[in-house]
Amino acid sequence: MNRKTISIISYLTIVGWIISFVVYHNGGRSSFAQYHLKQSFGLGILGVILGLIFIPIIPVDPVISTLFSVLSAIVVVVLIFGIINAVNQKRKPIPLIGLMFVDRFHFIKY
């Protein structure tokens, strides 16, 4: 797999991220792939946190349910921006939250 493919697949579910991470560590290392692995990992962490916060509350309050739906839609839109950046081979942070992930997740080494 080349660096572009690794980057794109990293945004496609947790399984895609794991496959990309394994391929990256087994000879697919590039700073471009590393960048997108970090961006997609951070976005995945955000999705899990949103789920842990909102899922227990959703059945109780319709306002919270609507808020969760809106936030989930925003996460999906941001995910699509990440995929578009990877397809276009741009090293650009995902909107709203991407800058937080640039210097994090040091276990993804180049």
C-alpha positions as CSV (number, residue, x, y, z in Angstrom):
1,M,0.0,0.0,0.0
2,N,1.2,3.5,-0.8
3,R,1.0,6.5,1.6
4,K,-2.2,7.8,0.0
5,T,-4.0,4.5,0.4
6,I,-2.9,4.1,4.0
7,S,-4.1,7.6,4.7
8,I,-7.5,7.1,3.1
9,I,-8.2,3.7,4.7
10,S,-7.3,5.1,8.2
11,Y,-10.5,7.2,8.1
12,L,-12.7,4.2,7.3
13,T,-13.8,2.6,10.7
14,I,-11.6,1.3,13.5
15,V,-10.8,-1.8,11.4
16,G,-9.5,0.5,8.6
17,W,-7.4,2.5,11.1
18,I,-5.9,-0.7,12.5
19,I,-5.1,-2.1,9.0
20,S,-3.5,1.3,8.1
21,F,-1.5,1.4,11.3
22,V,-0.2,-2.2,10.8
23,V,0.8,-1.5,7.2
24,Y,2.3,1.8,8.2
25,H,4.5,0.0,10.8
26,N,5.4,-2.8,8.4
27,G,7.1,-0.7,5.7
28,G,4.6,1.9,4.8
29,R,6.0,4.7,6.9
30,S,5.8,8.2,5.6
31,S,5.2,11.5,7.2
32,F,2.0,12.0,5.1
33,A,0.5,8.7,6.3
34,Q,1.6,9.5,9.9
35,Y,-0.2,12.8,9.7
36,H,-3.5,11.2,8.6
37,L,-3.2,8.4,11.0
38,K,-3.0,10.9,13.8
39,Q,-5.9,13.0,12.5
40,S,-8.2,9.9,12.0
41,F,-7.2,8.5,15.4
42,G,-8.1,11.8,17.1
43,L,-11.4,11.9,15.3
44,G,-12.1,8.3,16.4
45,I,-11.3,9.2,20.0
46,L,-13.7,12.2,19.8
47,G,-16.5,9.9,18.5
48,V,-16.0,7.5,21.3
49,I,-16.1,10.3,23.9
50,L,-19.3,11.7,22.4
51,G,-20.9,8.2,22.5
52,L,-19.9,7.6,26.1
53,I,-21.3,11.0,27.2
54,F,-24.5,11.0,25.2
55,I,-25.7,7.4,24.7
56,P,-26.8,6.9,28.3
57,I,-28.8,10.1,28.3
58,I,-30.5,9.9,24.8
59,P,-33.5,7.8,26.0
60,V,-34.3,10.3,28.7
61,D,-34.3,13.6,26.9
62,P,-35.2,14.4,23.3
63,V,-33.2,17.7,23.4
64,I,-30.0,15.7,24.2
65,S,-31.0,13.2,21.5
66,T,-31.2,16.0,18.9
67,L,-27.9,17.5,20.2
68,F,-26.2,14.1,19.8
69,S,-27.5,13.8,16.3
70,V,-26.2,17.2,15.3
71,L,-22.8,16.5,16.8
72,S,-22.6,13.1,15.1
73,A,-23.4,14.7,11.8
74,I,-20.6,17.2,12.3
75,V,-18.2,14.4,13.1
76,V,-19.2,12.7,9.8
77,V,-18.7,15.9,7.8
78,V,-15.3,16.4,9.4
79,L,-14.4,12.8,8.6
80,I,-15.3,13.4,5.0
81,F,-13.0,16.4,5.0
82,G,-10.2,14.2,6.3
83,I,-10.8,11.7,3.5
84,I,-10.9,14.4,0.9
85,N,-7.5,15.8,2.2
86,A,-6.0,12.3,2.0
87,V,-7.3,11.7,-1.5
88,N,-5.9,15.1,-2.7
89,Q,-2.6,14.3,-0.8
90,K,-2.9,17.4,1.4
91,R,-1.5,17.6,4.8
92,K,-4.2,19.8,6.2
93,P,-5.8,19.5,9.6
94,I,-9.4,18.4,9.7
95,P,-11.8,21.3,10.4
96,L,-12.5,22.5,14.0
97,I,-10.4,20.0,15.9
98,G,-7.5,18.9,13.7
99,L,-4.9,21.2,15.1
100,M,-5.3,19.5,18.5
101,F,-4.0,16.2,17.0
102,V,-1.0,17.4,15.0
103,D,1.5,17.1,18.0
104,R,-0.3,14.2,19.8
105,F,-0.3,10.4,19.7
106,H,3.5,9.9,19.8
107,F,3.1,6.1,19.5
108,I,2.5,6.8,15.7
109,K,6.2,7.3,14.9
110,Y,7.8,8.2,11.6
